[in-house]
Structure formats: structure tokens, C-alpha cells
Amino acid sequence: MLAPKSFRLHIGIFGRRNAGKSSILNALTSQEVSIVSEIAGTTTDPVEKPMELLPLGPVLFIDTAGIDDSGALGEKRIQKTMQVFDRTDLGLLVTNYAEWGEFEELILKELQDRGIPMVVVFNKCDVYPEGNCLAKSVFGEKIPTVETSVISGKGIQELRQTILNQAPDDFINRPSIVSDLVGPGEMAVLVVPIDKEAPKGRLILPQVQSIRDLLDADSFCVVVKERELREVFTRFTKPPKLVVTDSQAFLKVAADTPTEIPLTSFSILFARYQGDLTEMVKGAMAIDKLKTGDKVLIAEACSHHPIGEDIGTVKIPRWLTQYVGGKLEFVHHRGHDFPENLSEFKLIIHCGACMWNRREMLSRLMKARMAGVPLTNYGLTIAYSLGIFERALQPFPAALEVFKTTK
């Protein structure tokens, strides 16, 4: 079974049209993933290719349109390319010795400003042989460079090794989702309501990932629906270390869980795992400043079609409206689309981003911070609006302290 995107190192491939980006991708994957043509602008929308890059593990290559595209359609392609920076963990800048200029400098600066590790690939070295030691004179020893030729195969294996060497440490040494809050030999109870939007025959991804994280750490876990939770507690001879619930069942689970047992939600776990829990706690506290007529952005990573009592389009707007005591204006965005102008919003509420890599969620936090707009997530919003925020933060002392000292 393929690893989900959230577990894959996202490698963005950037450069001008006809720099050889698609050829490099095909050479790295040993497959005809992207269409290769001498016609400039063949790649339009970003092309994704998941694969195993051993010994690193699962990666996702993203081939982008040329950053030098032109015309109205070209402008849209560039916008799509710029979105890829938001989710890039490692950047490949593909160029050649004859063309280094403003477009390459733009890509270089974008990657450097975001703190994204990179490799500069001087492609077509059989056509444009090194003449002025550009790589050494421009980059010194700070940025790794590789010479490649997809015709002869020169440098492709070296490029694979350089990618392995440049992989960020926070990808190789991923933090735990929940097991650090439980410990080996201890138990967690996971409360998993089965609603209309749950995938048929499966659990949703955060629940599956939490179970696997606990098993990997030699912890126990009991999985129940919210209706059976109270009965489960009567069968334990030793209380669990933690109860984790779907945020939509927060009130019932909080009522049925003894106060001495720490309680939180899958969504709050993912605020920590995929984003910045402390910053999102501060974002949730901005709910108290909302007034009638304020505009709130609700952003969701998935592009599923909402049905019934959907959490993002129905439940959260209802709970927030009740909390504020007046009508708010809600704007919804799904997938990788995100408004350019965030300043019109008083609050951004994001899903747990379980389908993304952490880089994209951190990119959105950065954009919100630069616009001066607080950002929080679904679970924190629900806990705050239902009056159980402090209890939901009990397993996270640092975040709880931020709440207590700034409220």
C-alpha cells in the first residue's frame, strides 16, 4: 500500500521552460512520468510522482511549469508553480551553465527565504560544458550542485545521493503523533465516531496514523465509539494515560471521561504534529474578539464534497455563531487554493491537514502571521467554542501555560 502524501518528502523541481525538469524527473524515477518535448511550456499543471527513494523512504516528486512562462495562460501556470513552494521540503533548481539569470535567482531566493534545502542541477552538461566555474564562483560550498546529462545518464546517481544527503532532519526523525503522551506499556483510549463522511470500510487517516504510532511505541490502545466509552472505563483495572476523541464528539466524551484522565482530540494532536500548537492556541483565543459581521476563512486540505452535518461547512459555523452571538461571514477554501489577500479575515480556521506534509501547513501559518491574521484549527476551535478548551490542552503543559498567561 502506498504511503500517504503526509509521510512523503516533497521534492519540488523548478526552473525555466525547457531546462530539462521533466527529463530529470523521468531519469530519477526511471519512468516516463512527465511528457518531454522540445516545445517550451509542455508541462502545465504540476505533475506529481510518488516513489520510494531508498534508503530515505517514500518521496513525492513535483514537476512544475517553467517559471519564465509568458502570456495570460503562462501567468496561471506560474501561479500554480509558486503554490508548490508552499509544500516543498527539498528543492531542485534545474538550469544549465549558459542560462543562469534572473529566473534562477528568483527561485534561489524563494527557496532560501523559506529555509528550504536545495540542490542546483546544471543539466545538459554535454551541450553546455562548464566554462567559467559558475557553480563554484556563485555558490562556493554552501549549496550543493550536480552536473547531469539525461542523454548519457551522467550525474543522475550522484543527484540521487545528493538528494538523500540534503533531506531535512525533521523528515528523517519525525516527531510522534501521540505515543510520547502515553509511553510504552501504557494505554490510550481512542474514541472514533462513525459518521456519514467516514470512508466506507475504513477509519479516517489521523485515527489510523495514531493507532500505528502507538503500536510502534509499544503502547496499548482501545478503540471505541462514543456510545461505549463509559462502559469501557468500568472494565479497566488501571485508568488509561490518555483519551483522544474526534472533535465532533468533544462534549459527550468530556462528560463521560473522569476529570483525572487527560483528554484531547485527534485534530489537536495534528495541530502539534503538522503545525505549531502554541501559535494555533493563540489563534483560537482570537475567537473572543470576533464580532457580528466579521469574515472568517475556513480552509480544508481535502477537496471532498461536504454532505450532511459537515464539520467545516455546518458544525463549526453553527458553534461559532452561537458563541459570538451574531452572524459571521464564512468563506471556504479547499485543496491547495488559498486567498492572496488574508487581511480581510479576522480569523483563519484550518483542518488538521492530515493529507499534507508539514511544510505546507507551516507555509500557511507563515502567510497568516505575515498578514497579522490569527490561525487555528478545527479541534481547537470546537474546544474553545464549547467551553472545554483548558481541559483539551491538559496533555500539553507548554500550550496550556500560554493559554493561562495570555487569556
C-alpha positions in Angstrom: 0.0 0.0 0.0 1.3 3.5 -0.9 2.3 5.8 2.0 0.0 8.8 2.3 1.4 12.1 1.0 1.8 13.4 4.5 4.5 10.8 5.1 6.4 11.7 1.9 9.4 14.0 1.4 8.1 16.6 -1.1 10.8 17.4 -3.7 9.9 20.3 -5.9 11.6 20.6 -9.3 11.9 24.2 -10.5 13.4 26.0 -13.5 12.8 27.7 -16.8 10.9 26.1 -19.6 13.0 23.5 -21.5 15.6 23.4 -18.7 15.1 19.7 -18.6 13.0 19.4 -15.4 10.7 16.7 -16.8 13.7 14.8 -18.2 15.4 14.9 -14.8 12.2 13.6 -13.1 11.9 10.8 -15.7 15.6 9.9 -15.1 15.3 9.9 -11.3 12.2 7.7 -11.3 13.3 5.6 -14.3 9.8 6.1 -15.7 8.2 8.3 -18.4 6.3 10.3 -15.8 6.3 13.7 -17.5 5.9 14.4 -21.2 9.2 15.6 -22.7 9.2 17.8 -25.7 11.4 20.5 -27.4 8.3 22.7 -27.3 8.6 25.2 -24.4 5.8 25.0 -21.9 4.9 21.3 -22.3 4.4 20.9 -18.5 1.3 22.9 -17.4 -0.1 21.9 -14.1 2.3 20.4 -11.6 2.9 16.7 -12.2 3.3 14.5 -9.0 5.1 11.2 -8.9 5.3 9.2 -5.6 8.1 6.7 -5.3 10.4 5.0 -2.8 13.9 6.6 -2.8 15.9 4.2 -0.8 17.3 4.3 1.8 15.4 7.6 2.5 11.9 6.1 2.0 8.7 7.5 0.5 9.1 10.7 -1.5 6.9 12.8 -3.8 8.5 14.5 -6.8 6.6 17.5 -8.1 7.5 18.7 -11.7 6.4 22.3 -12.3 5.8 24.6 -15.2 8.6 26.9 -16.3 9.0 30.0 -14.1 9.6 32.0 -17.2 6.3 31.2 -18.8 4.5 34.1 -20.6 1.0 35.3 -21.6 -2.3 35.0 -19.7 -2.1 31.2 -19.6 1.5 31.3 -18.7 0.7 33.6 -15.7 -1.7 31.0 -14.4 0.9 28.3 -14.8 3.4 30.4 -12.8 0.8 30.8 -10.0 0.5 27.0 -9.8 4.3 26.7 -9.7 4.5 29.3 -6.9 2.0 27.3 -4.9 4.3 24.3 -5.0 6.9 26.2 -2.9 4.4 26.0 0.0 4.7 22.3 0.2 8.3 21.7 -0.9 10.6 20.1 1.6 13.6 19.9 -0.7 14.0 22.0 -3.9 15.8 21.0 -7.2 16.7 24.1 -9.3 17.3 22.8 -12.8 19.3 25.1 -15.1 22.5 25.0 -17.3 25.8 26.9 -17.4 24.6 29.1 -20.3 21.3 30.4 -18.8 21.8 31.4 -15.2 20.0 34.7 -14.7 17.0 36.5 -13.1 14.7 33.5 -13.1 17.2 31.2 -11.4 17.9 34.0 -8.9 14.2 34.3 -8.2 13.9 30.6 -7.5 17.0 30.6 -5.4 15.8 33.5 -3.3 12.4 31.9 -2.8 13.9 28.7 -1.5 16.4 30.5 0.7 13.8 32.9 2.2 11.7 29.9 3.2 14.6 28.0 4.6 14.1 25.1 2.2 17.2 22.9 1.5 18.1 22.7 -2.2 20.3 21.2 -4.9 21.2 23.2 -8.0 21.2 20.8 -11.1 23.3 22.0 -14.0 21.6 19.9 -16.7 22.6 19.3 -20.3 26.3 19.3 -19.4 27.1 17.5 -22.6 25.7 20.5 -24.5 26.8 23.3 -22.2 30.1 22.2 -20.6 31.4 24.1 -17.6 33.4 27.0 -18.8 33.6 29.6 -16.1 33.3 27.5 -12.9 29.9 29.1 -12.3 28.9 26.6 -9.6 32.0 27.3 -7.5 32.0 31.1 -8.1 28.3 31.6 -7.4 27.7 29.1 -4.6 31.0 28.3 -3.1 30.5 25.3 -0.8 27.1 26.5 0.6 24.7 25.0 -2.0 25.4 21.5 -3.4 25.5 21.4 -7.2 25.4 18.4 -9.6 26.1 18.2 -13.3 23.8 16.0 -15.2 23.0 14.7 -18.7 19.8 12.7 -19.2 21.2 11.6 -22.6 24.3 9.9 -21.2 23.0 9.4 -17.7 25.9 11.4 -16.2 25.2 12.7 -12.7 21.8 11.0 -12.2 23.1 8.6 -9.5 25.1 11.5 -7.9 21.9 13.6 -7.9 20.0 10.8 -6.1 22.7 10.6 -3.4 22.8 14.4 -3.0 19.0 14.4 -2.5 19.5 11.8 0.2 22.2 14.0 1.8 20.1 17.1 1.8 16.9 15.6 3.2 15.9 17.7 6.2 16.4 16.2 9.6 12.8 16.8 10.7 11.7 14.4 7.9 14.1 11.6 8.8 13.4 12.0 12.6 9.7 12.6 12.5 8.1 13.5 15.9 5.5 11.2 17.3 1.8 11.9 17.0 0.5 10.7 20.4 2.8 7.9 21.7 5.0 10.4 23.6 2.0 11.3 25.7 1.3 7.7 26.6 4.5 5.7 26.9 5.5 2.1 26.4 3.2 -0.4 28.2 0.6 2.3 28.9 -2.9 2.6 27.3 -4.7 5.2 25.3 -8.4 5.1 24.5 -9.3 6.4 21.0 -12.9 7.5 20.6 -13.9 7.1 16.9 -17.5 8.1 16.0 -18.7 6.6 12.7 -20.4 9.4 10.8 -21.6 9.8 7.2 -18.3 11.2 6.0 -16.2 8.4 7.4 -14.8 6.3 4.4 -16.7 3.1 4.0 -14.9 0.2 5.5 -12.1 2.3 6.8 -11.1 4.8 9.5 -10.0 8.3 8.7 -6.3 8.9 8.3 -5.5 10.6 11.7 -7.1 7.7 13.5 -5.1 5.1 11.6 -1.9 7.1 12.0 -2.4 7.4 15.7 -3.0 3.7 16.1 0.1 2.9 14.2 2.1 5.5 16.2 1.0 3.9 19.5 1.8 0.3 18.3 5.2 1.4 17.1 6.0 2.8 20.6 4.8 -0.4 22.3 1.8 1.3 23.8 -1.7 -0.2 24.1 -4.8 1.3 22.5 -8.5 0.6 22.8 -10.7 1.9 20.0 -14.4 2.6 20.8 -17.3 4.6 19.6 -18.6 7.5 21.8 -21.6 5.5 23.0 -19.4 2.7 24.5 -16.9 4.9 26.3 -18.5 5.0 29.7 -18.8 1.2 29.7 -15.2 0.8 28.7 -14.0 2.7 31.8 -15.8 0.2 34.1 -13.7 -2.7 32.6 -10.3 -1.2 33.3 -8.3 -2.1 36.4 -6.0 0.7 35.7 -7.0 4.0 34.1 -5.7 4.9 30.6 -3.0 7.6 30.3 -4.9 9.5 27.7 -8.3 9.7 25.9 -8.3 11.0 22.3 -11.6 11.8 20.6 -12.9 13.0 17.3 -13.5 16.7 18.0 -17.2 16.5 17.0 -17.8 14.3 20.0 -15.9 16.5 22.4 -18.9 17.4 24.7 -20.1 13.8 25.2 -16.6 12.4 25.6 -15.7 15.1 28.1 -18.8 14.3 30.1 -18.1 10.6 30.2 -14.3 10.8 30.9 -13.2 11.2 34.5 -11.6 14.5 35.0 -8.3 13.0 36.3 -7.8 11.3 32.9 -6.2 13.7 30.3 -8.4 14.3 27.3 -7.7 15.8 23.8 -8.7 15.3 20.2 -7.1 13.9 17.0 -7.3 17.4 15.5 -5.4 19.0 18.4 -2.8 16.3 18.1 -2.4 17.2 14.5 -2.1 20.9 15.3 1.1 19.9 17.1 2.2 17.2 14.6 1.6 19.2 11.4 1.8 22.8 12.5 2.6 24.8 15.6 0.3 24.1 18.5 1.3 27.1 20.6 0.6 29.5 17.8 -2.7 27.8 17.0 -3.7 28.1 20.6 -3.2 31.8 20.4 -5.2 31.8 17.2 -8.2 30.1 18.9 -8.1 32.8 21.6 -8.9 35.3 18.9 -12.4 33.9 18.9 -13.2 36.1 21.8 -12.5 39.2 19.6 -15.0 38.2 16.8 -17.9 40.5 16.3 -21.1 40.2 14.2 -20.3 40.7 10.5 -16.6 39.6 10.8 -15.2 37.5 8.0 -13.8 34.0 8.9 -11.9 31.8 6.5 -12.3 28.1 6.8 -9.6 26.2 4.9 -9.6 22.5 4.3 -6.8 20.4 2.8 -9.2 17.9 1.2 -11.4 18.7 -1.7 -14.2 16.2 -0.7 -17.8 17.1 -1.4 -19.4 18.0 2.0 -22.5 16.1 3.0 -25.0 16.2 5.9 -23.7 17.8 9.1 -20.3 18.6 7.6 -17.8 19.8 10.3 -16.3 22.7 8.2 -19.4 24.0 6.4 -22.1 23.3 9.0 -21.0 22.5 12.6 -18.1 24.9 13.1 -20.1 27.9 11.7 -23.0 27.0 13.9 -21.0 26.6 17.1 -19.0 29.9 16.4 -22.2 31.8 15.6 -23.7 30.6 18.9 -20.6 31.6 20.8 -20.3 35.0 19.2 -24.0 35.7 19.4 -24.2 37.2 16.0 -23.9 36.3 12.3 -20.5 35.9 10.9 -19.4 35.7 7.2 -17.8 32.4 6.4 -15.6 31.9 3.3 -14.5 28.3 2.4 -11.4 27.3 0.5 -10.3 23.7 -0.2 -7.2 22.0 -1.5 -4.1 23.9 -2.3 -6.0 27.2 -3.1 -5.5 29.9 -0.6 -6.5 33.6 -0.8 -3.8 36.0 -1.8 -5.3 38.7 0.5 -5.7 37.4 4.0 -6.0 40.8 5.6 -9.8 40.9 5.1 -10.3 38.0 7.5 -10.4 38.2 11.3 -9.6 34.5 11.8 -8.5 31.5 9.8 -9.7 28.1 10.9 -7.8 25.2 9.3 -8.4 21.4 9.2 -5.8 19.1 10.7 -4.0 18.9 7.3 -3.5 15.1 7.7 -3.3 14.7 3.9 -0.5 17.2 3.5 3.2 17.3 4.5 4.0 19.6 7.4 5.8 22.1 5.2 2.6 23.2 3.5 0.8 23.8 6.9 3.8 25.8 8.2 3.7 27.8 5.0 0.1 28.8 5.7 1.0 29.7 9.3 3.7 31.9 8.0 1.4 33.7 5.5 -1.2 34.2 8.2 1.5 35.6 10.6 2.8 38.0 7.9 -0.8 39.2 7.3 -1.4 39.7 11.0 -4.3 37.2 11.0 -4.7 34.6 13.7 -4.9 31.0 12.5 -6.2 28.0 14.5 -7.6 24.6 13.6 -10.8 22.7 13.8 -10.3 20.9 17.1 -9.0 23.9 18.9 -11.9 26.0 17.6 -14.5 23.4 18.7 -13.0 23.0 22.2 -12.9 26.8 22.6 -16.4 27.5 21.4 -17.8 24.6 23.6 -16.1 25.8 26.7 -13.7 22.9 27.2 -10.5 24.4 25.9 -8.4 24.2 29.0 -9.3 20.6 29.5 -8.4 19.7 25.9 -5.0 21.3 26.4 -4.2 19.4 29.6 -1.8 16.9 27.9 0.3 19.8 26.5 1.7 21.8 29.5 3.5 24.4 27.4 0.5 25.2 25.3 -1.8 25.3 28.4 0.6 27.7 30.0 0.4 30.0 27.0 -3.4 30.0 27.3 -3.4 30.7 31.0 -0.9 33.5 30.8 -2.4 35.3 27.8 -6.1 35.0 28.4 
